Amino acid sequence: MSLTRKRKKELRRLQHDATELWEHQQQLVGHAANVAREASRQLGNVGREQVLPAVQETYNRHFAPSINRGVKAGREAMDKKVLPAVGGVLGTAMSAWDAANAKRQGLSFTREPAAPVKRGPGIGSIVAIVLGVAAAAGVLYAAWQALRTDDELWVADDPLSAPEA
């Protein structure tokens, strides 16, 4: 395709204008990133210097006394009602367990020796294994979230060249 000299000149000027516009946009994006960074820093300072003390003061004045009263009441209920009841139940259960063991020991002397009881992992071991697996899964998930790549968050450090016309 043959273009006239005038069209070639117009196309070169248009390409030059497009390249210049592209460079200005890259500078504008860089400046906007600097402004956003500084705004974030200032917001953090205002939060530390103004908001956090106000929130702490309001919490200490309004919420802390109620929470402390609730914790104190819970401790008193635990010490005066729950622990004695649980202690009594556990004491009774242990007495029954001891009596059953004594009875079983008495019976085992009259019969042939019983086969050894096969012991497996107890409930504590199972709970510990489940908690360990859950903790390991949490650590792996957190590591995966931290190390995965997000293409949407990537910003070029160097200005890109304008596309060719």
Long-range contacts (C-beta under 8 A, 24 or more apart in sequence): 11-165, 14-165, 15-162, 15-164, 15-165, 18-162, 18-163, 18-165, 19-161, 19-162, 22-159, 22-160, 22-161, 22-162, 23-159, 23-162, 26-159, 26-160, 27-159, 29-155, 33-155
